[in-house]
Amino acid sequence: MALALAWLIAMTSGDETRVLSRTTCAIVGGGPAGLVLGLLLARAGIQVTVLEKHADFLRDFRGDTVHPSTLGLLDELGLFERFATLQQSHLTRVSVPGADGGQVVLADFSRLPLRHPYIAMVPQWDLLNLLADAAASEPSFTLLMEHPVTGVIRDGDRVVGVDYDSTVGPGRLSADLTIACDGRWSVVRQSADLPAREFPVGFDVWWYRVPSDSKGDDALLPRIGVRRAAVVIPREGYRQVAELRLKGADPGIRDRGIDVFRKESAELLPDLAVGLAGLSSMDDVKHLDVRVDRLQRWYAPGVLCIGDAAHAMSPVGGVGINLAVQDAVAAARLLARPLREGRLAHANSTRYLARVQRRRMIPTALLQRLQRVIHAAVIMRVLHGKVTTPPPLLGWVLERVPALTAIPAFLIGVGPCPERAPGWARRSS
């Protein structure tokens, strides 16, 4: 109480008044991990506040993949029927062009013994709105939009909340525990000064969408050219393209202009050449600086990082969102009881946070290692002109033993350590 009063006095001076408030768990970032975690903790009866810096969830080229394990989670939470009403397309296969002009199926999700053996392609804002709406029905849940967090509050070496901006001015929120779900450029992660290990990545991604009258296919088809590669994601009414080029190329690409970009992309994607004319300027092409890193320690007294805030993932396989959601489920299951009992407000509470890292570190490290192998063995060889088609032996083996395509499908769609919703969070549809 004395500490709270001291804060209130310190933050009120002159013409500026900073509003002081309190919650049990402050979650920074209203992405999939933040909202799933907030929903789960609220269903445990914990007072939880999610701070999201934007006014809404409407942003292009966020990860739109909802993997089979996340679809199963929505089932467990009683949300799948509502999710099924959202506009979406389903991917059941990942294929690449073969040396003989055919297609080689690398991953076949339909072989997985799951209720939902596919990846659902859904605009992420629709998924986030669904999660936010479900969480809003819980009395202990609060979502603060347009509340960008600017740093953490410390009491000695312990994080005791966050500072934020808002449309009515700056403020601060004290909390027993602060959880960073604010992505690879996490303000909380930087403010808490948690050490990270970064792995080199030699390529970036340029995202754009191409209008298409073709009906949405059920296969994701990477394209390989000379020193070029792209992944074409089928969507209803358009194709979402992720084009891979060498890191550092963005300034030169933008200097050459949209006409050159359309010409180069049409050479790689001749079947989309007509639709590429719809790119009116380089503003239609979004650059993603690909990073792969991992915090050596995901926590400090009073603060925990999960998802991309703890481990930035490559877009390869689209596993980042799935991994972040599973982090959130594990964190909710392991922390709900100590949060409810007030044990995370004490100085020796880091042992509870360490359990989350121990649970999630191995699957994270395995998937990052797999991504880095694909970077070196496939992507960089393509971008340096050493590979233009998959190895013929790979196609030969997969054609004769198609059951092998279930292995990459499992790694992409489920992951090495899938998480199930805790019993207290489950609902019937």
GIUR-V208513 format. One record per backbone hydrogen bond with DSSP energy under -1.0 kcal/mol. NH is the residue of the N-H (numbers start at 0). CO is the residue of the C=O. If there is no record, write none. Layout:
# GIUR-V208513
NH,CO + NH,CO
This chain:
# GIUR-V208513
4,0 + 5,1 + 6,2 + 7,3 + 8,4 + 9,5 + 10,6 + 11,8 + 12,15 + 15,12 + 17,10 + 20,171 + 22,173 + 24,46 + 25,176 + 26,48 + 27,178 + 28,50 + 34,30 + 35,31 + 36,32 + 37,33 + 38,34 + 39,35 + 40,36 + 41,37 + 42,38 + 44,41 + 45,40 + 47,139 + 48,24 + 49,141 + 50,26 + 51,143 + 58,56 + 65,119 + 68,412 + 70,66 + 71,67 + 72,68 + 73,69 + 74,70 + 75,71 + 76,72 + 77,74 + 78,73 + 82,78 + 83,79 + 85,82 + 88,120 + 90,118 + 91,217 + 92,217 + 93,106 + 94,219 + 95,103 + 97,101 + 100,97 + 103,95 + 105,93 + 106,93 + 107,404 + 108,91 + 110,107 + 111,108 + 113,111 + 117,115 + 118,90 + 119,65 + 120,88 + 121,63 + 125,122 + 126,122 + 127,123 + 128,124 + 129,125 + 130,126 + 131,127 + 132,128 + 133,129 + 134,130 + 135,131 + 137,134 + 140,137 + 141,47 + 143,49 + 145,53 + 146,51 + 149,162 + 150,162 + 152,160 + 154,157 + 157,154 + 158,300 + 159,152 + 161,172 + 162,150 + 163,170 + 164,147 + 168,165 + 170,163 + 171,18 + 172,161 + 173,20 + 174,159 + 176,23 + 177,301 + 178,25 + 179,303 + 180,27 + 185,182 + 189,185 + 190,186 + 191,187 + 193,188 + 196,293 + 198,291 + 203,244 + 204,287 + 205,242 + 206,285 + 207,240 + 209,238 + 211,236 + 219,92 + 220,231 + 221,94 + 222,229 + 224,227 + 228,243 + 229,222 + 230,241 + 231,220 + 232,239 + 234,237 + 238,209 + 239,232 + 240,207 + 241,230 + 242,205 + 243,228 + 244,203 + 246,201 + 248,245 + 252,248 + 253,249 + 254,250 + 255,251 + 256,252 + 260,256 + 261,257 + 262,258 + 263,259 + 264,260 + 265,261 + 266,262 + 267,263 + 268,264 + 271,268 + 272,269 + 275,271 + 276,273 + 277,274 + 278,275 + 283,280 + 284,281 + 285,206 + 287,204 + 289,287 + 292,311 + 293,196 + 294,309 + 295,194 + 299,302 + 302,299 + 303,177 + 304,297 + 305,179 + 308,305 + 309,306 + 310,306 + 317,314 + 322,318 + 323,319 + 324,320 + 325,321 + 326,322 + 327,323 + 328,324 + 329,325 + 330,326 + 331,327 + 332,328 + 333,329 + 334,330 + 335,331 + 338,334 + 339,335 + 340,336 + 341,338 + 342,337 + 344,341 + 348,345 + 351,348 + 353,349 + 356,352 + 357,353 + 358,354 + 359,355 + 360,356 + 363,359 + 364,360 + 365,361 + 366,362 + 367,363 + 368,364 + 369,365 + 370,366 + 371,367 + 372,368 + 373,369 + 374,370 + 375,371 + 376,372 + 377,373 + 378,373 + 379,374 + 381,377 + 382,378 + 383,379 + 384,381 + 385,380 + 386,380 + 394,390 + 395,391 + 396,392 + 397,393 + 398,394 + 399,395 + 400,396 + 403,400 + 404,401 + 405,402 + 406,403 + 408,404 + 409,405 + 410,406 + 411,407 + 412,408 + 413,409 + 414,409 + 424,421 + 425,422 + 426,75
